[in-house]
Amino acid sequence: MPTRLSSRERLLITIEGGQADRVPVVFFPGATIPPLEHCWHDRLERARYLLSLGLDEIFIFSSPWPFHPDVTTESWRREGDRYPVLYKRFNTPAGSLQTAAILTDDWQVAELPMYADQLWPRTVEPLVKTHADLEALDYLLYDPRRADLSAFFEQVTYWKRECRRLGVLFEAWMPPAPLHTMTFLGAKRMLYLVRDDPELVHETLRRVPARPGS
């Protein structure tokens, strides 16, 4: 074994149960990028900086989330008692869905994503409120294979090439259906719905068999 492995080699050896030159140290991008993304111009600069500190890095990618072609969106912001509240409305042929979340100091986004762990403690209005919303939700769960993904594939090819050059791991990621369901129904609310309206939880889960990340 070489005395110094690349970050990619170190992680692969560890994942396979082997003994690398040291224990890998990775700051999971999903947890660290949102409050710190202003520190770097892009992911390459972030990776080079972390590697220069002797840390490891992973480039995590997932397929885009296209909506049905007839879906339109609106976003707006209002001041709240303590934090601003960001709203987003999805207009579909089956009706509109609206969600809202507070913008705390440690999580600032231009508009609300369809899925994000950070939404769970911050959501003040869940996307799916009743069974009547499920038909509209289907328009947001559009099969990405039916969309034009050529730009996405070009982007992935570029980033994979840069990952090989840097010696870092390139990972495809897809959150499981229960995590999407928690986002759509509201994390805390979903726990109550399991008791009070299990059919709504089941029907939402059934509609999200395997979705890409945001």
CYANA upper distance limits for C-alpha pairs under 8 A (distance plus 0.5 A):
  3 THR  CA     21 ASP  CA      7.12
  4 ARG  CA     21 ASP  CA      7.07
  5 LEU  CA      9 GLU  CA      6.35
  5 LEU  CA     10 ARG  CA      6.30
  5 LEU  CA     20 ALA  CA      8.32
  5 LEU  CA     21 ASP  CA      7.30
  6 SER  CA     10 ARG  CA      6.61
  6 SER  CA    167 GLY  CA      5.95
  6 SER  CA    168 VAL  CA      7.59
  7 SER  CA     11 LEU  CA      6.72
  7 SER  CA     24 PRO  CA      8.26
  7 SER  CA     51 LEU  CA      8.47
  7 SER  CA     55 LEU  CA      8.43
  7 SER  CA     56 ASP  CA      5.75
  7 SER  CA     57 GLU  CA      7.28
  7 SER  CA    167 GLY  CA      6.43
  7 SER  CA    168 VAL  CA      5.72
  7 SER  CA    169 LEU  CA      7.65
  8 ARG  CA     12 LEU  CA      6.68
  8 ARG  CA    167 GLY  CA      5.90
  8 ARG  CA    168 VAL  CA      4.83
  8 ARG  CA    169 LEU  CA      5.11
  9 GLU  CA     13 ILE  CA      6.63
  9 GLU  CA    167 GLY  CA      8.18
  9 GLU  CA    168 VAL  CA      8.46
 10 ARG  CA     14 THR  CA      6.76
 10 ARG  CA     20 ALA  CA      6.04
 10 ARG  CA     21 ASP  CA      7.61
 10 ARG  CA     22 ARG  CA      8.21
 10 ARG  CA     24 PRO  CA      7.16
 11 LEU  CA     15 ILE  CA      6.52
 11 LEU  CA     20 ALA  CA      8.49
 11 LEU  CA     24 PRO  CA      6.85
 11 LEU  CA    169 LEU  CA      8.00
 12 LEU  CA     16 GLU  CA      6.67
 13 ILE  CA     17 GLY  CA      6.92
 13 ILE  CA     18 GLY  CA      5.57
 13 ILE  CA     19 GLN  CA      7.07
 13 ILE  CA     20 ALA  CA      6.49
 14 THR  CA     18 GLY  CA      5.76
 14 THR  CA     19 GLN  CA      6.75
 14 THR  CA     20 ALA  CA      6.76
 14 THR  CA     23 VAL  CA      8.48
 14 THR  CA     24 PRO  CA      8.28
 24 PRO  CA     55 LEU  CA      7.89
 24 PRO  CA     56 ASP  CA      6.80
 25 VAL  CA     55 LEU  CA      6.03
 25 VAL  CA     56 ASP  CA      5.96
 26 VAL  CA     55 LEU  CA      7.08
 26 VAL  CA     56 ASP  CA      5.58
 26 VAL  CA     57 GLU  CA      6.13
 26 VAL  CA     58 ILE  CA      7.86
 27 PHE  CA     31 ALA  CA      8.03
 27 PHE  CA     32 THR  CA      7.05
 27 PHE  CA     56 ASP  CA      8.35
 27 PHE  CA     57 GLU  CA      7.68
 28 PHE  CA     32 THR  CA      6.82
 28 PHE  CA     58 ILE  CA      8.03
 29 PRO  CA     33 ILE  CA      5.78
 29 PRO  CA     58 ILE  CA      8.02
 29 PRO  CA     59 PHE  CA      8.28
 29 PRO  CA     60 ILE  CA      7.93
 30 GLY  CA     34 PRO  CA      7.91
 32 THR  CA     36 LEU  CA      6.86
 33 ILE  CA     37 GLU  CA      5.45
 34 PRO  CA    106 ASP  CA      8.48
 34 PRO  CA    107 TRP  CA      6.74
 34 PRO  CA    108 GLN  CA      7.72
 34 PRO  CA    109 VAL  CA      8.46
 35 PRO  CA    106 ASP  CA      5.82
 35 PRO  CA    107 TRP  CA      6.05
 35 PRO  CA    108 GLN  CA      7.62
 37 GLU  CA     41 HIS  CA      8.37
 37 GLU  CA     42 ASP  CA      8.47
 40 TRP  CA     45 GLU  CA      6.40
 40 TRP  CA     46 ARG  CA      6.18
 41 HIS  CA     45 GLU  CA      6.87
 41 HIS  CA     46 ARG  CA      8.27
 42 ASP  CA     46 ARG  CA      6.97
 43 ARG  CA     47 ALA  CA      6.56
 44 LEU  CA     48 ARG  CA      6.64
 45 GLU  CA     49 TYR  CA      6.64
 46 ARG  CA     50 LEU  CA      6.73
 47 ALA  CA     51 LEU  CA      6.54
 47 ALA  CA     57 GLU  CA      6.61
 48 ARG  CA     52 SER  CA      6.57
 48 ARG  CA    166 LEU  CA      8.31
 49 TYR  CA     53 LEU  CA      7.10
 50 LEU  CA     54 GLY  CA      7.22
 50 LEU  CA     55 LEU  CA      5.86
 50 LEU  CA     56 ASP  CA      7.16
 50 LEU  CA     57 GLU  CA      7.52
 51 LEU  CA     55 LEU  CA      5.56
 51 LEU  CA     56 ASP  CA      6.39
 51 LEU  CA     57 GLU  CA      7.65
 56 ASP  CA    168 VAL  CA      8.00
 57 GLU  CA    168 VAL  CA      6.49
 57 GLU  CA    169 LEU  CA      7.49
 58 ILE  CA    168 VAL  CA      6.51
 58 ILE  CA    169 LEU  CA      5.46
 58 ILE  CA    170 PHE  CA      6.52
 58 ILE  CA    171 GLU  CA      7.39
 59 PHE  CA    163 CYS  CA      8.00
 59 PHE  CA    168 VAL  CA      7.85
 59 PHE  CA    169 LEU  CA      6.70
 59 PHE  CA    170 PHE  CA      5.36
 59 PHE  CA    171 GLU  CA      6.49
 60 ILE  CA    170 PHE  CA      6.67
 60 ILE  CA    171 GLU  CA      5.29
 60 ILE  CA    172 ALA  CA      6.39
 60 ILE  CA    173 TRP  CA      6.89
 61 PHE  CA    156 VAL  CA      8.45
 61 PHE  CA    170 PHE  CA      8.22
 61 PHE  CA    171 GLU  CA      6.76
 61 PHE  CA    172 ALA  CA      5.64
 61 PHE  CA    173 TRP  CA      6.49
 62 SER  CA    172 ALA  CA      6.16
 62 SER  CA    173 TRP  CA      5.80
 62 SER  CA    174 MET  CA      6.90
 62 SER  CA    212 PRO  CA      6.38
 62 SER  CA    213 GLY  CA      6.05
 62 SER  CA    214 SER  CA      7.94
 63 SER  CA    144 PRO  CA      8.13
 63 SER  CA    152 PHE  CA      7.99
 63 SER  CA    212 PRO  CA      6.04
 63 SER  CA    213 GLY  CA      7.32
 64 PRO  CA    144 PRO  CA      7.53
 64 PRO  CA    152 PHE  CA      7.93
 64 PRO  CA    212 PRO  CA      7.29
 64 PRO  CA    213 GLY  CA      7.82
 64 PRO  CA    214 SER  CA      7.31
 65 TRP  CA    141 LEU  CA      8.44
 65 TRP  CA    142 TYR  CA      8.20
 65 TRP  CA    144 PRO  CA      6.91
 65 TRP  CA    212 PRO  CA      7.06
 65 TRP  CA    213 GLY  CA      7.81
 65 TRP  CA    214 SER  CA      6.96
 66 PRO  CA    140 LEU  CA      8.06
 66 PRO  CA    141 LEU  CA      8.37
 66 PRO  CA    142 TYR  CA      6.73
 66 PRO  CA    143 ASP  CA      8.04
 66 PRO  CA    144 PRO  CA      6.36
 66 PRO  CA    147 ALA  CA      7.38
 67 PHE  CA     71 VAL  CA      6.77
 67 PHE  CA    139 TYR  CA      6.84
 67 PHE  CA    140 LEU  CA      5.32
 67 PHE  CA    141 LEU  CA      7.04
 67 PHE  CA    142 TYR  CA      5.72
 68 HIS  CA    139 TYR  CA      5.78
 68 HIS  CA    140 LEU  CA      6.77
 68 HIS  CA    141 LEU  CA      8.27
 68 HIS  CA    142 TYR  CA      5.98
 70 ASP  CA     92 THR  CA      6.95
 70 ASP  CA     93 PRO  CA      7.44
 71 VAL  CA     90 PHE  CA      7.21
 71 VAL  CA     91 ASN  CA      6.05
 71 VAL  CA     92 THR  CA      5.31
 71 VAL  CA     93 PRO  CA      7.87
 71 VAL  CA    139 TYR  CA      7.60
 71 VAL  CA    140 LEU  CA      8.06
 72 THR  CA     90 PHE  CA      6.42
 72 THR  CA     91 ASN  CA      5.70
 72 THR  CA     92 THR  CA      7.39
 73 THR  CA     88 LYS  CA      7.51
 73 THR  CA     89 ARG  CA      6.04
 73 THR  CA     90 PHE  CA      5.12
 73 THR  CA     91 ASN  CA      6.54
 74 GLU  CA     88 LYS  CA      6.11
 74 GLU  CA     89 ARG  CA      5.61
 74 GLU  CA     90 PHE  CA      7.19
 75 SER  CA     86 LEU  CA      7.87
 75 SER  CA     87 TYR  CA      6.07
 75 SER  CA     88 LYS  CA      4.90
 75 SER  CA     89 ARG  CA      6.94
 75 SER  CA    111 GLU  CA      7.02
 76 TRP  CA     86 LEU  CA      6.53
 76 TRP  CA     87 TYR  CA      5.82
 76 TRP  CA     88 LYS  CA      7.12
 77 ARG  CA     84 PRO  CA      7.35
 77 ARG  CA     85 VAL  CA      6.22
 77 ARG  CA     86 LEU  CA      5.00
 77 ARG  CA     87 TYR  CA      6.48
 78 ARG  CA     84 PRO  CA      6.25
 78 ARG  CA     85 VAL  CA      5.80
 78 ARG  CA     86 LEU  CA      7.03
 78 ARG  CA     87 TYR  CA      8.47
 79 GLU  CA     83 TYR  CA      7.18
 79 GLU  CA     84 PRO  CA      4.83
 79 GLU  CA     85 VAL  CA      6.55
 80 GLY  CA     84 PRO  CA      5.31
 80 GLY  CA     85 VAL  CA      6.39
 83 TYR  CA    102 ILE  CA      6.55
 83 TYR  CA    103 LEU  CA      6.42
 83 TYR  CA    104 THR  CA      6.50
 84 PRO  CA    102 ILE  CA      6.30
 84 PRO  CA    103 LEU  CA      6.02
 84 PRO  CA    104 THR  CA      8.16
 85 VAL  CA    100 ALA  CA      7.08
 85 VAL  CA    101 ALA  CA      6.10
 85 VAL  CA    102 ILE  CA      4.86
 85 VAL  CA    103 LEU  CA      6.44
 86 LEU  CA    100 ALA  CA      6.00
 86 LEU  CA    101 ALA  CA      6.04
 86 LEU  CA    102 ILE  CA      6.66
 86 LEU  CA    103 LEU  CA      7.28
 86 LEU  CA    111 GLU  CA      7.52
 86 LEU  CA    112 LEU  CA      7.56
 87 TYR  CA     98 GLN  CA      7.73
 87 TYR  CA     99 THR  CA      6.34
 87 TYR  CA    100 ALA  CA      4.80
 87 TYR  CA    101 ALA  CA      7.27
 87 TYR  CA    111 GLU  CA      8.32
 87 TYR  CA    112 LEU  CA      7.78
 88 LYS  CA     98 GLN  CA      6.20
 88 LYS  CA     99 THR  CA      6.02
 88 LYS  CA    100 ALA  CA      6.81
 88 LYS  CA    111 GLU  CA      7.79
 88 LYS  CA    112 LEU  CA      7.01
 89 ARG  CA     96 SER  CA      7.18
 89 ARG  CA     97 LEU  CA      6.13
 89 ARG  CA     98 GLN  CA      4.76
 89 ARG  CA     99 THR  CA      7.03
 90 PHE  CA     96 SER  CA      5.95
 90 PHE  CA     97 LEU  CA      5.62
 90 PHE  CA     98 GLN  CA      6.75
 91 ASN  CA     95 GLY  CA      6.63
 91 ASN  CA     96 SER  CA      4.87
 91 ASN  CA     97 LEU  CA      7.10
 92 THR  CA     96 SER  CA      6.24
 92 THR  CA    136 ALA  CA      6.46
 92 THR  CA    139 TYR  CA      7.03
 93 PRO  CA    136 ALA  CA      7.72
 94 ALA  CA    135 GLU  CA      6.65
 94 ALA  CA    136 ALA  CA      5.32
 95 GLY  CA    133 ASP  CA      8.21
 95 GLY  CA    136 ALA  CA      6.26
 96 SER  CA    136 ALA  CA      7.34
 97 LEU  CA    127 LEU  CA      6.43
 97 LEU  CA    128 VAL  CA      7.59
 97 LEU  CA    133 ASP  CA      7.45
 97 LEU  CA    136 ALA  CA      7.59
 97 LEU  CA    137 LEU  CA      8.17
 98 GLN  CA    125 GLU  CA      8.02
 98 GLN  CA    126 PRO  CA      7.96
 98 GLN  CA    127 LEU  CA      5.93
 99 THR  CA    123 THR  CA      8.17
 99 THR  CA    124 VAL  CA      8.20
 99 THR  CA    125 GLU  CA      5.48
 99 THR  CA    126 PRO  CA      5.67
 99 THR  CA    127 LEU  CA      5.11
100 ALA  CA    112 LEU  CA      8.28
100 ALA  CA    123 THR  CA      6.37
100 ALA  CA    124 VAL  CA      6.12
100 ALA  CA    125 GLU  CA      5.39
100 ALA  CA    126 PRO  CA      7.41
100 ALA  CA    127 LEU  CA      8.46
101 ALA  CA    112 LEU  CA      8.19
101 ALA  CA    119 LEU  CA      7.28
101 ALA  CA    122 ARG  CA      5.65
101 ALA  CA    123 THR  CA      4.56
101 ALA  CA    124 VAL  CA      5.72
101 ALA  CA    125 GLU  CA      7.30
102 ILE  CA    122 ARG  CA      5.84
102 ILE  CA    123 THR  CA      7.03
102 ILE  CA    124 VAL  CA      7.54
103 LEU  CA    107 TRP  CA      6.60
103 LEU  CA    108 GLN  CA      6.35
103 LEU  CA    109 VAL  CA      8.21
103 LEU  CA    122 ARG  CA      8.04
104 THR  CA    108 GLN  CA      7.38
107 TRP  CA    118 GLN  CA      8.12
113 PRO  CA    214 SER  CA      7.05
114 MET  CA    183 THR  CA      8.43
114 MET  CA    214 SER  CA      6.87
115 TYR  CA    119 LEU  CA      8.01
115 TYR  CA    180 HIS  CA      6.74
115 TYR  CA    183 THR  CA      6.70
115 TYR  CA    213 GLY  CA      7.37
115 TYR  CA    214 SER  CA      6.06
116 ALA  CA    120 TRP  CA      8.15
116 ALA  CA    183 THR  CA      7.77
116 ALA  CA    214 SER  CA      7.53
117 ASP  CA    183 THR  CA      8.16
118 GLN  CA    122 ARG  CA      7.40
119 LEU  CA    123 THR  CA      5.99
119 LEU  CA    183 THR  CA      7.22
120 TRP  CA    182 MET  CA      7.81
120 TRP  CA    183 THR  CA      6.69
120 TRP  CA    186 GLY  CA      6.84
120 TRP  CA    187 ALA  CA      5.76
120 TRP  CA    188 LYS  CA      8.22
121 PRO  CA    187 ALA  CA      7.86
123 THR  CA    186 GLY  CA      7.17
125 GLU  CA    186 GLY  CA      8.29
126 PRO  CA    183 THR  CA      8.03
126 PRO  CA    184 PHE  CA      6.46
126 PRO  CA    185 LEU  CA      5.89
126 PRO  CA    186 GLY  CA      5.75
127 LEU  CA    183 THR  CA      8.39
127 LEU  CA    184 PHE  CA      5.56
127 LEU  CA    185 LEU  CA      6.82
127 LEU  CA    186 GLY  CA      8.31
128 VAL  CA    133 ASP  CA      6.25
128 VAL  CA    134 LEU  CA      7.60
128 VAL  CA    137 LEU  CA      8.22
128 VAL  CA    184 PHE  CA      6.02
128 VAL  CA    185 LEU  CA      5.82
129 LYS  CA    133 ASP  CA      7.15
129 LYS  CA    185 LEU  CA      7.29
130 THR  CA    134 LEU  CA      8.06
130 THR  CA    200 LEU  CA      7.89
131 HIS  CA    200 LEU  CA      6.68
133 ASP  CA    137 LEU  CA      6.80
134 LEU  CA    138 ASP  CA      6.99
134 LEU  CA    203 GLU  CA      8.43
134 LEU  CA    204 THR  CA      7.60
135 GLU  CA    139 TYR  CA      7.87
136 ALA  CA    140 LEU  CA      7.74
137 LEU  CA    141 LEU  CA      7.02
138 ASP  CA    142 TYR  CA      7.45
138 ASP  CA    207 ARG  CA      7.65
141 LEU  CA    207 ARG  CA      8.26
141 LEU  CA    208 VAL  CA      7.87
141 LEU  CA    211 ARG  CA      8.27
142 TYR  CA    146 ARG  CA      8.36
143 ASP  CA    147 ALA  CA      8.01
144 PRO  CA    149 LEU  CA      8.25
145 ARG  CA    149 LEU  CA      8.05
149 LEU  CA    153 PHE  CA      6.77
150 SER  CA    154 GLU  CA      6.80
151 ALA  CA    155 GLN  CA      6.74
152 PHE  CA    156 VAL  CA      6.70
153 PHE  CA    157 THR  CA      6.66
154 GLU  CA    158 TYR  CA      6.87
155 GLN  CA    159 TRP  CA      6.80
156 VAL  CA    160 LYS  CA      6.50
157 THR  CA    161 ARG  CA      6.76
158 TYR  CA    162 GLU  CA      6.87
159 TRP  CA    163 CYS  CA      6.55
160 LYS  CA    164 ARG  CA      6.82
160 LYS  CA    170 PHE  CA      6.99
161 ARG  CA    165 ARG  CA      6.86
162 GLU  CA    166 LEU  CA      6.68
163 CYS  CA    167 GLY  CA      6.27
163 CYS  CA    168 VAL  CA      5.67
163 CYS  CA    169 LEU  CA      7.06
163 CYS  CA    170 PHE  CA      6.93
164 ARG  CA    168 VAL  CA      7.01
164 ARG  CA    169 LEU  CA      8.45
173 TRP  CA    212 PRO  CA      8.08
173 TRP  CA    213 GLY  CA      7.50
174 MET  CA    210 ALA  CA      8.07
174 MET  CA    211 ARG  CA      7.19
174 MET  CA    212 PRO  CA      5.61
174 MET  CA    213 GLY  CA      5.91
175 PRO  CA    179 LEU  CA      7.04
175 PRO  CA    180 HIS  CA      7.89
175 PRO  CA    210 ALA  CA      8.31
175 PRO  CA    211 ARG  CA      7.65
175 PRO  CA    212 PRO  CA      7.40
175 PRO  CA    213 GLY  CA      6.59
176 PRO  CA    180 HIS  CA      7.52
176 PRO  CA    209 PRO  CA      8.44
176 PRO  CA    210 ALA  CA      6.88
176 PRO  CA    211 ARG  CA      7.88
177 ALA  CA    181 THR  CA      6.71
177 ALA  CA    205 LEU  CA      6.69
177 ALA  CA    208 VAL  CA      5.84
177 ALA  CA    209 PRO  CA      6.23
177 ALA  CA    210 ALA  CA      6.37
177 ALA  CA    211 ARG  CA      7.42
178 PRO  CA    182 MET  CA      6.64
178 PRO  CA    205 LEU  CA      6.99
179 LEU  CA    183 THR  CA      6.94
180 HIS  CA    184 PHE  CA      6.76
180 HIS  CA    208 VAL  CA      7.76
181 THR  CA    185 LEU  CA      6.48
181 THR  CA    186 GLY  CA      8.39
181 THR  CA    201 VAL  CA      7.99
181 THR  CA    204 THR  CA      6.79
181 THR  CA    205 LEU  CA      6.49
181 THR  CA    208 VAL  CA      7.95
182 MET  CA    186 GLY  CA      5.77
182 MET  CA    187 ALA  CA      5.08
182 MET  CA    190 MET  CA      6.68
183 THR  CA    187 ALA  CA      6.69
185 LEU  CA    189 ARG  CA      7.08
185 LEU  CA    190 MET  CA      6.22
185 LEU  CA    201 VAL  CA      8.43
186 GLY  CA    190 MET  CA      6.29
187 ALA  CA    191 LEU  CA      7.39
188 LYS  CA    192 TYR  CA      7.55
189 ARG  CA    193 LEU  CA      6.70
190 MET  CA    194 VAL  CA      6.72
190 MET  CA    201 VAL  CA      7.65
191 LEU  CA    195 ARG  CA      7.80
192 TYR  CA    196 ASP  CA      6.54
192 TYR  CA    197 ASP  CA      8.46
193 LEU  CA    197 ASP  CA      5.22
193 LEU  CA    198 PRO  CA      6.27
193 LEU  CA    200 LEU  CA      7.97
193 LEU  CA    201 VAL  CA      7.22
194 VAL  CA    198 PRO  CA      5.00
194 VAL  CA    201 VAL  CA      6.98
197 ASP  CA    201 VAL  CA      7.48
198 PRO  CA    202 HIS  CA      6.60
199 GLU  CA    203 GLU  CA      6.47
200 LEU  CA    204 THR  CA      6.62
201 VAL  CA    205 LEU  CA      6.63
202 HIS  CA    206 ARG  CA      6.58
203 GLU  CA    207 ARG  CA      6.93
204 THR  CA    208 VAL  CA      7.16
205 LEU  CA    209 PRO  CA      7.32
